Amino acid sequence: MKNILLLAQIAVSITLIVVILLQAKGAGLSSVFGGQGTFYRSKRGIEKLFFFLTIFLALLFLIFSVAGVTL
């Protein structure tokens, strides 16, 4: 059971990394340090899907981590 949980956690973590990297497309390092001023806009389409998928995968990773410690 613990091995299955570990493999699931690895799969979720790799998927989470990929989704985060796909989401960060177009966000350069200059914007991190206050580069250009951007305006607020709502997320649409695939951007919104990646946003909710990131939240879901992060919560799933947290659940797998806590379950792995308790076993």
BALOBA-1460 file (C-alpha; in Angstrom, 3 decimals):
// residues 71
<rec num="1" residu="m" x="0.000" y="0.000" z="0.000"/>
<rec num="2" residu="k" x="2.818" y="2.376" z="0.875"/>
<rec num="3" residu="n" x="4.540" y="1.718" z="-2.470"/>
<rec num="4" residu="i" x="1.358" y="2.524" z="-4.400"/>
<rec num="5" residu="l" x="0.953" y="5.733" z="-2.419"/>
<rec num="6" residu="l" x="4.583" y="6.669" z="-3.110"/>
<rec num="7" residu="l" x="4.200" y="6.059" z="-6.857"/>
<rec num="8" residu="a" x="0.984" y="8.102" z="-6.921"/>
<rec num="9" residu="q" x="2.748" y="10.944" z="-5.101"/>
<rec num="10" residu="i" x="5.592" y="10.894" z="-7.619"/>
<rec num="11" residu="a" x="3.144" y="10.937" z="-10.542"/>
<rec num="12" residu="v" x="1.195" y="13.847" z="-9.020"/>
<rec num="13" residu="s" x="4.382" y="15.804" z="-8.339"/>
<rec num="14" residu="i" x="5.657" y="15.403" z="-11.914"/>
<rec num="15" residu="t" x="2.251" y="16.418" z="-13.292"/>
<rec num="16" residu="l" x="2.168" y="19.415" z="-10.954"/>
<rec num="17" residu="i" x="5.593" y="20.545" z="-12.160"/>
<rec num="18" residu="v" x="4.517" y="20.280" z="-15.798"/>
<rec num="19" residu="v" x="1.282" y="22.212" z="-15.197"/>
<rec num="20" residu="i" x="3.132" y="24.974" z="-13.335"/>
<rec num="21" residu="l" x="5.708" y="25.284" z="-16.105"/>
<rec num="22" residu="l" x="2.987" y="25.465" z="-18.752"/>
<rec num="23" residu="q" x="1.195" y="28.105" z="-16.720"/>
<rec num="24" residu="a" x="4.299" y="30.299" z="-16.374"/>
<rec num="25" residu="k" x="4.626" y="30.796" z="-20.141"/>
<rec num="26" residu="g" x="5.205" y="34.462" z="-20.907"/>
<rec num="27" residu="a" x="5.975" y="35.475" z="-17.321"/>
<rec num="28" residu="g" x="9.568" y="36.570" z="-17.470"/>
<rec num="29" residu="l" x="11.954" y="37.098" z="-14.587"/>
<rec num="30" residu="s" x="11.700" y="40.868" z="-14.934"/>
<rec num="31" residu="s" x="8.064" y="40.822" z="-13.830"/>
<rec num="32" residu="v" x="9.084" y="39.145" z="-10.573"/>
<rec num="33" residu="f" x="11.190" y="42.161" z="-9.600"/>
<rec num="34" residu="g" x="8.658" y="44.784" z="-10.631"/>
<rec num="35" residu="g" x="9.266" y="45.072" z="-14.345"/>
<rec num="36" residu="q" x="6.387" y="46.346" z="-16.401"/>
<rec num="37" residu="g" x="3.139" y="47.346" z="-14.786"/>
<rec num="38" residu="t" x="0.428" y="44.967" z="-15.832"/>
<rec num="39" residu="f" x="-3.297" y="45.336" z="-15.611"/>
<rec num="40" residu="y" x="-5.784" y="42.952" z="-14.054"/>
<rec num="41" residu="r" x="-7.528" y="40.548" z="-16.380"/>
<rec num="42" residu="s" x="-9.601" y="37.468" z="-15.758"/>
<rec num="43" residu="k" x="-8.429" y="33.972" z="-16.623"/>
<rec num="44" residu="r" x="-10.162" y="32.326" z="-19.558"/>
<rec num="45" residu="g" x="-10.085" y="29.016" z="-21.336"/>
<rec num="46" residu="i" x="-7.025" y="26.864" z="-20.905"/>
<rec num="47" residu="e" x="-5.439" y="29.370" z="-18.513"/>
<rec num="48" residu="k" x="-8.359" y="28.931" z="-16.117"/>
<rec num="49" residu="l" x="-8.155" y="25.143" z="-16.466"/>
<rec num="50" residu="f" x="-4.433" y="25.175" z="-15.601"/>
<rec num="51" residu="f" x="-5.135" y="27.391" z="-12.590"/>
<rec num="52" residu="f" x="-7.744" y="25.034" z="-11.126"/>
<rec num="53" residu="l" x="-5.712" y="21.965" z="-12.082"/>
<rec num="54" residu="t" x="-2.739" y="23.390" z="-10.173"/>
<rec num="55" residu="i" x="-4.864" y="23.857" z="-7.057"/>
<rec num="56" residu="f" x="-6.328" y="20.354" z="-7.362"/>
<rec num="57" residu="l" x="-2.935" y="18.698" z="-7.864"/>
<rec num="58" residu="a" x="-1.390" y="20.622" z="-4.964"/>
<rec num="59" residu="l" x="-4.191" y="19.491" z="-2.648"/>
<rec num="60" residu="l" x="-3.868" y="15.917" z="-3.903"/>
<rec num="61" residu="f" x="-0.119" y="16.032" z="-3.264"/>
<rec num="62" residu="l" x="-0.761" y="17.311" z="0.268"/>
<rec num="63" residu="i" x="-3.260" y="14.521" z="0.947"/>
<rec num="64" residu="f" x="-0.843" y="11.868" z="-0.340"/>
<rec num="65" residu="s" x="1.958" y="13.334" z="1.780"/>
<rec num="66" residu="v" x="-0.096" y="13.300" z="4.979"/>
<rec num="67" residu="a" x="-1.388" y="9.799" z="4.234"/>
<rec num="68" residu="g" x="2.168" y="8.572" z="3.630"/>
<rec num="69" residu="v" x="3.359" y="9.900" z="6.976"/>
<rec num="70" residu="t" x="0.475" y="8.309" z="8.879"/>
<rec num="71" residu="l" x="1.021" y="4.825" z="7.398"/>
